[in-house]
Amino acid sequence: MLKEYKTIKEIAGPLIFVEKTEPVGYGELVKITLPDGSMKRGQVLDTSRDVVVVQVFEGTGGIDRQSSVKFLGETLKMPVSKDMLGRILSGAGDPLDGGPPIIPEDRLDIIGAAINPYARDNPQEFIQTGISTIDGMNTLVRGQKLPIFSGAGLPHNDIALQIARQAKVLGSGDVFAVVFAAMGITSEEAQYFMRDFERTGALKRAVVFLNLADDPAIERLITPRLALTTAEYLAFTQDMHVLVILTDITNYCEALRQIGAAREEVPARRGYPGYMYTDLASMYERAGRIKNKKGSITQVPILSMPGDDITHPIPDLTGYITEGQIVASRELHRAGIYPPVAVGRSLSRLMGQGIGAGHTRDDHRALSDQLYAAYAEGRDLRGLVAIVGKEALSSRDRKFLDFADAFEDRFVRQRHDEDRTIEQTLDLGWDLLASLPEDTLTKIDRKLIDKYHPAHKKK
């Protein structure tokens, strides 16, 4: 028989503090009955000998000292099923699409666990997103966690949707599913996401979780864990390859800061909790491949950097945990270029494991290095032109300056629905390099130039 307690001693923000007389476990579910008979759900956030801290999912409005609290003796679990594909759910896991509740094949604890390093398998299979700046120069591989660093007003959500629609594992007949979790978004954004998924048919292979800006902050902390638990079930029980897109991690961290303030914790950098690194790692490290398991989880977290500051605690800590980053450029966005990926500031640390002969093509690494070098030189020359004028440049420098413009206009710029194959991306890179003198292509072996350079292929 579960006991009810009417020992609420304090209410602070989304938290209630309950004096207790029996042991209570961390993460345990709580049922709160208000004086008017209505019910609210909560979860144990902290426990000590004298006081239990409960975070209330629906907010603490209406709760007073007369409300009763019942500890249910179990943790929050996600009902999972293969039939979840094609469903749109709330940030708490309830259906938003008018469909029936999910009939679970299993109920899994949402806390989950980071994958044991010993059990991890190396990420190495190439994932084709159809976006040249990612596929060609910051390659995503199966089992990787590769975040997108963006800024307010930049089209990171459009990039996320394009990746969700177009991502595919080449040379494999395996099912590729998408788990899309949006946190702290507006109703307008939610409608946009739902329309896009339904219009393009991507919803058939996706599970969508939507936490709105006016939903309780506590729910924002649960949403990504529900999504990751669903992804783990699809990947490691149903043997699927799953792409998890989490947007916006900044909203998640703001909720974390709000909870920390309500608990009167000593803040760390910029008011965020000192354990934010650990908290983010507990989510990011749930991506990967496991030995002797067919499925995999690849993560693309998206975060908007406050003030476009890449040294802000959220992108800073994320960069330590993840395997690179895709950085969105405000400069390219202002120039009307989509997707505005700043290739010079972006990095995929696992790119080398997913490209080359047997994965993409034997010229991939060398071509990418040469494109980086030529584009960087062209961008540097733009600064010089602003001082001395284009007429003062040598003919060689003018070619690199023109290359940088052509690179942004042809390689970086794509339509929202343009799905380029890796061969198209690499061939486009060679077409751009053909405008430069061959003796400047110092990053590419002579054999590859003879094999792929347009001037030689025509002979």
C-alpha positions in Angstrom: 0.0 0.0 0.0 1.5 3.3 -1.1 1.5 6.1 1.5 0.3 9.6 0.9 2.2 12.5 2.4 0.8 16.0 3.2 4.2 17.3 4.2 5.0 19.8 1.5 7.2 22.4 3.2 8.2 24.6 0.3 7.3 25.3 -3.3 9.9 26.9 -5.6 9.4 27.3 -9.3 8.8 23.9 -10.8 9.9 22.1 -7.6 8.3 21.1 -4.4 10.1 20.1 -1.2 8.5 17.2 0.7 9.5 16.0 4.2 9.5 12.2 4.3 9.5 9.3 6.7 10.6 6.5 4.4 13.4 5.9 1.8 12.7 7.3 -1.6 14.8 6.5 -4.7 16.3 9.0 -7.2 14.2 9.4 -10.3 11.1 7.8 -8.7 7.8 8.8 -10.1 5.4 10.9 -7.9 1.7 11.5 -8.1 0.5 14.8 -6.6 -3.2 15.3 -5.7 -4.4 18.9 -5.5 -7.1 20.0 -3.1 -9.6 20.2 -6.0 -9.0 16.6 -6.8 -6.9 17.1 -9.9 -3.7 15.2 -10.4 -0.1 16.2 -11.4 2.9 14.1 -12.1 6.4 14.5 -10.9 9.8 12.9 -10.4 12.2 12.8 -7.5 15.1 15.1 -8.4 17.0 14.8 -5.1 16.6 12.9 -1.9 18.1 13.1 1.6 17.3 11.9 5.1 14.9 14.8 5.8 13.7 16.2 2.5 12.8 15.0 -1.0 12.9 17.4 -3.9 10.3 16.7 -6.6 10.2 18.2 -10.0 6.6 18.6 -11.2 6.1 18.0 -14.9 3.0 20.1 -15.3 4.2 23.0 -13.2 3.4 23.8 -9.6 0.4 26.1 -10.2 -2.4 25.1 -7.8 -0.2 23.1 -5.5 -0.3 24.1 -1.8 0.5 22.6 1.5 -2.8 20.7 1.5 -1.8 18.8 -1.6 -0.9 15.2 -1.0 2.1 13.4 -2.5 2.4 9.7 -3.3 5.7 8.1 -4.2 5.0 5.3 -6.8 8.1 3.2 -6.3 9.1 3.2 -10.0 11.0 5.3 -12.5 9.8 7.0 -15.6 9.5 4.5 -18.5 8.9 5.0 -22.2 6.5 2.6 -23.9 8.2 1.5 -27.1 7.1 -0.3 -30.2 8.1 -0.6 -33.8 4.7 0.9 -34.6 6.0 4.3 -33.2 7.4 5.0 -36.7 5.2 7.5 -38.4 3.9 9.0 -35.1 4.1 12.6 -33.7 4.3 12.7 -29.9 4.5 15.5 -27.3 7.6 16.2 -25.3 6.1 13.8 -22.6 5.5 11.0 -25.1 1.7 11.5 -25.6 0.2 11.4 -29.1 -0.2 14.7 -30.9 -1.3 13.4 -34.2 -4.8 12.3 -33.2 -3.7 8.6 -33.3 -4.3 6.0 -30.5 -1.9 5.6 -27.6 1.1 3.5 -28.3 0.6 -0.2 -27.5 4.0 -1.0 -26.0 6.1 -4.0 -26.9 8.3 -3.0 -23.9 8.7 -0.3 -21.3 12.2 1.1 -21.0 13.7 3.4 -18.3 14.4 6.7 -19.9 17.5 7.4 -17.9 19.3 4.8 -20.0 23.1 4.6 -19.9 26.1 5.7 -21.9 27.5 2.8 -24.0 30.3 0.9 -22.3 33.5 1.9 -24.1 34.6 -1.7 -24.2 31.4 -2.7 -26.0 31.6 0.2 -28.6 32.4 -0.6 -32.2 34.2 2.0 -34.4 31.9 4.3 -36.4 33.0 3.9 -40.0 30.1 3.6 -42.5 29.5 6.7 -44.6 26.1 8.4 -44.2 25.0 10.4 -47.3 23.0 13.5 -46.3 22.8 14.9 -49.8 24.5 18.2 -48.5 27.9 18.7 -50.2 29.5 20.7 -47.4 28.7 17.8 -45.0 29.2 14.8 -47.3 32.3 16.2 -49.0 34.1 18.0 -46.3 32.7 17.2 -42.9 31.5 13.6 -43.4 29.0 12.1 -41.0 29.5 8.4 -40.3 27.2 5.8 -38.7 27.4 5.9 -34.9 28.9 9.5 -34.7 27.7 12.4 -32.7 28.1 15.5 -34.9 26.4 18.7 -33.6 25.3 21.7 -35.6 26.4 25.0 -34.0 24.1 27.8 -35.2 22.8 31.2 -34.2 19.5 33.0 -33.7 17.7 33.5 -37.0 19.9 31.0 -39.0 18.2 28.1 -40.8 19.4 25.3 -38.6 15.9 23.8 -38.5 15.8 23.7 -42.3 19.2 21.9 -42.3 18.0 19.5 -39.7 14.8 18.7 -41.7 16.9 18.2 -44.9 19.2 15.8 -43.2 16.2 13.9 -41.7 14.6 13.6 -45.2 17.7 12.7 -47.2 20.0 10.8 -44.9 20.8 7.3 -46.2 23.3 4.5 -45.6 24.9 3.7 -48.9 25.5 0.1 -50.0 23.1 -1.2 -47.4 19.6 -2.4 -47.5 19.2 -1.8 -43.8 16.2 0.2 -42.5 17.2 3.8 -41.7 14.9 5.5 -39.2 14.8 9.1 -37.8 14.0 10.2 -34.2 13.4 13.9 -34.2 13.1 15.7 -30.9 12.4 19.4 -30.7 12.7 21.2 -27.4 11.3 24.7 -26.5 10.0 25.5 -30.0 7.1 27.7 -30.8 3.7 26.4 -32.0 4.5 27.9 -35.5 7.8 25.9 -35.6 6.0 22.8 -34.5 3.4 23.2 -37.3 6.3 23.8 -39.8 8.0 20.6 -38.7 4.8 18.5 -38.8 3.9 19.8 -42.3 7.4 19.2 -43.7 7.5 15.6 -42.4 4.0 14.8 -43.7 4.5 16.6 -47.1 7.8 14.9 -47.9 6.8 11.4 -46.7 9.7 11.4 -44.3 7.2 10.8 -41.4 6.8 7.1 -42.5 10.3 6.4 -41.1 10.4 8.9 -38.3 9.3 9.3 -34.7 8.8 13.0 -33.8 8.8 14.4 -30.3 7.6 18.1 -29.9 8.1 20.1 -26.7 6.6 23.6 -27.1 8.0 26.8 -25.6 4.9 27.1 -23.3 5.2 23.5 -22.0 6.7 23.2 -18.6 10.5 23.5 -18.4 10.7 20.1 -16.6 9.3 18.4 -19.7 12.2 19.8 -21.7 14.6 17.7 -19.6 12.6 14.6 -20.4 12.0 15.0 -24.1 15.5 14.1 -25.4 15.7 11.1 -23.1 12.4 9.8 -24.4 13.7 10.2 -27.9 17.0 8.5 -27.1 15.2 5.6 -25.3 13.1 5.2 -28.4 16.2 5.3 -30.6 17.9 2.6 -28.5 14.9 0.3 -28.8 14.8 0.8 -32.6 18.5 0.4 -33.0 19.5 -2.4 -30.6 16.2 -4.4 -30.4 14.8 -3.8 -33.9 18.3 -3.7 -35.6 17.6 -0.4 -37.3 20.1 2.3 -38.1 18.7 5.4 -36.4 19.5 9.1 -36.9 18.6 11.2 -33.8 18.2 14.9 -34.3 17.9 17.0 -31.1 17.0 20.7 -31.5 17.5 23.0 -29.7 20.0 21.9 -27.0 20.3 25.6 -25.8 16.6 25.4 -24.7 17.4 22.2 -22.9 20.3 23.9 -21.0 18.2 26.9 -20.2 15.7 24.6 -18.5 18.6 22.9 -16.7 19.7 26.4 -15.4 16.1 27.2 -14.3 15.9 24.0 -12.3 19.3 24.7 -10.7 18.2 28.2 -9.7 15.0 26.8 -8.1 17.1 24.4 -6.1 19.4 27.3 -5.0 22.4 25.5 -6.4 25.7 27.4 -6.5 26.0 28.4 -10.2 29.0 27.8 -12.5 29.8 29.6 -15.7 27.2 32.1 -16.7 24.7 30.7 -14.2 24.6 27.2 -15.6 24.9 24.3 -13.2 28.3 22.9 -12.6 27.1 19.4 -13.6 25.9 20.6 -17.1 28.9 18.8 -18.7 28.0 15.5 -17.1 24.3 16.0 -17.9 25.0 16.7 -21.6 27.5 13.8 -21.8 24.8 11.4 -20.4 22.8 12.2 -23.6 25.5 12.5 -26.2 27.2 9.3 -25.1 24.1 7.3 -25.9 25.1 7.5 -29.5 27.2 4.9 -31.2 27.5 1.3 -32.4 27.7 -1.8 -30.1 29.7 -4.9 -31.0 27.6 -7.8 -32.2 24.6 -5.5 -32.7 23.3 -4.7 -36.2 21.8 -1.4 -35.4 23.4 2.0 -34.6 22.5 5.4 -33.3 23.9 8.5 -35.0 23.3 11.9 -33.3 23.0 15.4 -34.7 22.3 17.7 -31.8 21.6 21.3 -32.8 22.3 24.3 -30.6 21.9 28.0 -31.2 24.9 29.8 -29.8 23.8 32.8 -27.7 25.3 35.9 -29.4 27.0 33.6 -32.0 29.6 33.0 -29.3 31.3 29.6 -29.9 33.1 29.9 -26.5 29.7 30.1 -24.7 29.4 27.2 -22.2 26.9 25.2 -24.2 28.8 24.9 -27.5 32.1 24.8 -25.5 31.1 21.8 -23.5 29.3 20.1 -26.4 32.5 20.4 -28.4 34.5 18.5 -25.8 32.0 15.6 -25.8 31.1 15.2 -29.4 33.2 14.3 -32.5 33.4 17.6 -34.3 30.8 20.3 -35.3 29.0 21.8 -38.3 29.1 25.6 -37.9 26.4 27.8 -39.5 27.7 31.1 -40.9 25.8 34.3 -40.5 28.0 35.8 -43.3 26.9 33.2 -45.8 23.2 33.5 -44.7 23.3 37.3 -45.3 24.6 36.6 -48.7 21.6 34.4 -49.4 23.4 31.1 -49.5 21.7 28.0 -48.2 22.8 25.9 -46.3 25.2 28.5 -44.8 27.8 26.0 -43.6 31.1 27.6 -42.7 33.4 24.8 -43.9 36.5 26.5 -42.5 35.1 26.4 -38.9 33.5 23.0 -39.2 35.1 19.7 -38.4 34.2 16.0 -38.4 36.8 14.1 -36.3 35.6 10.7 -37.6 35.6 11.7 -41.3 38.7 9.7 -42.1 37.0 6.5 -41.0 34.1 6.8 -43.3 35.6 7.9 -46.6 38.0 6.6 -49.2 38.1 3.5 -51.3 35.4 1.0 -50.2 33.4 3.8 -48.5 33.1 6.8 -50.9 35.9 7.2 -53.4 39.7 7.0 -53.4 40.0 10.7 -54.1 37.7 11.9 -51.3 40.3 12.9 -48.6 42.8 14.6 -51.0 40.0 16.4 -52.8 38.5 17.7 -49.5 41.9 18.9 -48.3 42.6 20.7 -51.6 39.1 22.4 -51.5 39.8 23.5 -47.9 43.2 25.0 -48.8 42.0 26.8 -52.0 38.9 28.2 -50.3 40.9 29.4 -47.3 43.4 31.2 -49.6 40.6 32.8 -51.6 38.9 34.1 -48.4 42.2 35.5 -47.2 42.6 37.3 -50.5 39.2 39.0 -50.0 40.7 40.8 -47.1 43.6 42.0 -49.2 41.3 43.1 -52.0 39.5 45.3 -49.5 42.8 47.2 -48.9 44.6 47.3 -52.3 41.8 46.5 -54.8 41.5 43.5 -57.2 43.6 45.2 -59.9 46.7 44.8 -57.6 46.4 41.0 -57.5 48.4 38.7 -59.6 46.6 36.5 -62.1 47.2 33.5 -59.9 45.6 35.3 -56.9 42.6 36.4 -59.0 41.9 32.8 -59.8 41.9 31.8 -56.1 39.6 34.8 -55.4 37.2 33.7 -58.1 37.5 30.1 -56.8 36.2 31.2 -53.4 33.2 32.9 -54.9 32.5 29.9 -57.2 32.9 27.5 -54.3 30.3 29.3 -52.2 27.9 29.7 -55.2 28.1 26.2 -56.6 29.4 23.9 -53.9 28.0 25.4 -50.7 24.7 26.7 -52.2 22.0 24.1 -52.6 18.2 24.0 -52.9 16.3 22.9 -49.8 15.2 19.8 -51.7 18.5 19.1 -53.5 19.8 15.6 -52.7 23.3 15.3 -54.2 25.0 11.9 -54.3 28.5 11.7 -53.1 29.7 11.2 -56.7 28.0 14.5 -57.7 29.6 16.3 -54.8 33.1 15.0 -55.6 32.8 15.6 -59.3 31.6 19.2 -58.5 34.7 19.7 -56.4 36.9 18.6 -59.3 35.0 21.0 -61.7 35.8 23.9 -59.3 39.4 22.9 -58.9 39.8 22.8 -62.7 39.7 26.6 -62.7 43.0 26.7 -60.8 46.5 25.9 -62.3 47.4 22.3 -61.9 50.7 23.1 -60.2 48.7 24.7 -57.3 46.9 21.4 -56.5 49.6 20.4 -54.0 47.3 18.4 -51.7 46.4 15.8 -54.4 48.5 13.0 -55.7 49.4 13.1 -59.4 47.7 9.7 -60.0 44.4 11.1 -58.7 44.7 14.3 -60.9 45.3 12.1 -63.9 42.3 10.0 -63.0 39.7 12.6 -62.0 40.7 16.1 -63.2 38.3 17.2 -66.0 41.1 18.2 -68.2 42.5 14.6 -68.2 39.2 12.8 -68.2 38.3 14.3 -71.6 41.5 13.0 -73.2 
